[in-house]
């Protein structure tokens, strides 16, 4: 990799049209066009951008019971989610192809077979519009466990590009040391960390990952206000009375392999962060620390990762 080789990347800090898949796809098209006009070759959107990260909503869950209003709200959420393959995937692919970019975006994926399980998923599209890979969140956090299923090791994905390997984890998966190690062992160069965490402490997390993994890190979050929630959604389940006006204040950021902030963090507004990544920095950073190379001790520590898909049933034809 030439020391002079560079790539411009973009992180989109924006809100979807909450609970509206088609409206959000139009927002994706608009923001991707802006990123491409700014010269970006890699564009990242936040976690659960389509159709929404449902911050503040409980979907009627109480230990031991569920409400009818909560079930109806979850039905709406389910119906606005993304199936693979499907029209939304074709639309996203056409956006990537139109602008010639590697596009990564967080979606809520609906199980195509049962239509009754949702996954928090990160999709990767190539500049030819092809869906290159997906990653399903391994462990939804807190109340997310009530509305999203768990992914398995079969989607611990990386994508080869002319600029190195893309890969990453979603939100608090990045607190899982073994999951991070698995991604480092796959040789990730540009680590994607779409999130819903808008705390100041998240900045320390992404800077640590960059330093630990000796990779560039793109952290990406939404900026969402209370008045963006559709009235019909709030009729099903109101936000808490003390919900703040700004529901998610962002904090998107781009970090170098030395843990230095290259762009951001961006707070309290929508916006586009861009940075020119000096890819030679990857090699220079690994001179003294390569987490799965000369700084590993496989004679002492060993990680085993099961990447098999885990279907609920395996059917065999009797011969």
HELIX and SHEET records of a PDB file:
HELIX    1   1 UNK A   21  UNK A   37  1                                  17    
HELIX    2   2 UNK A   68  UNK A   79  1                                  12    
HELIX    3   3 UNK A   87  UNK A   99  1                                  13    
HELIX    4   4 UNK A  142  UNK A  146  5                                   5    
HELIX    5   5 UNK A  153  UNK A  155  5                                   3    
HELIX    6   6 UNK A  171  UNK A  175  5                                   5    
HELIX    7   7 UNK A  177  UNK A  185  1                                   9    
HELIX    8   8 UNK A  201  UNK A  213  1                                  13    
HELIX    9   9 UNK A  226  UNK A  228  5                                   3    
HELIX   10  10 UNK A  231  UNK A  236  1                                   6    
HELIX   11  11 UNK A  280  UNK A  285  1                                   6    
SHEET    1   A 6 UNK A 131  UNK A 136  0                                        
SHEET    2   A 6 UNK A 118  UNK A 125 -1                                        
SHEET    3   A 6 UNK A 102  UNK A 110 -1                                        
SHEET    4   A 6 UNK A  42  UNK A  44  1                                        
SHEET    5   A 6 UNK A   6  UNK A  13  1                                        
SHEET    6   A 6 UNK A 271  UNK A 278 -1                                        
SHEET    1   B 2 UNK A  61  UNK A  62  0                                        
SHEET    2   B 2 UNK A  65  UNK A  66 -1                                        
SHEET    1   C 6 UNK A 158  UNK A 161  0                                        
SHEET    2   C 6 UNK A 164  UNK A 168 -1                                        
SHEET    3   C 6 UNK A 190  UNK A 194  1                                        
SHEET    4   C 6 UNK A 216  UNK A 220  1                                        
SHEET    5   C 6 UNK A 246  UNK A 255 -1                                        
SHEET    6   C 6 UNK A 223  UNK A 225 -1                                        
SHEET    1   D 6 UNK A 158  UNK A 161  0                                        
SHEET    2   D 6 UNK A 164  UNK A 168 -1                                        
SHEET    3   D 6 UNK A 190  UNK A 194  1                                        
SHEET    4   D 6 UNK A 216  UNK A 220  1                                        
SHEET    5   D 6 UNK A 246  UNK A 255 -1                                        
SHEET    6   D 6 UNK A 261  UNK A 267 -1                                        
END                                                                             
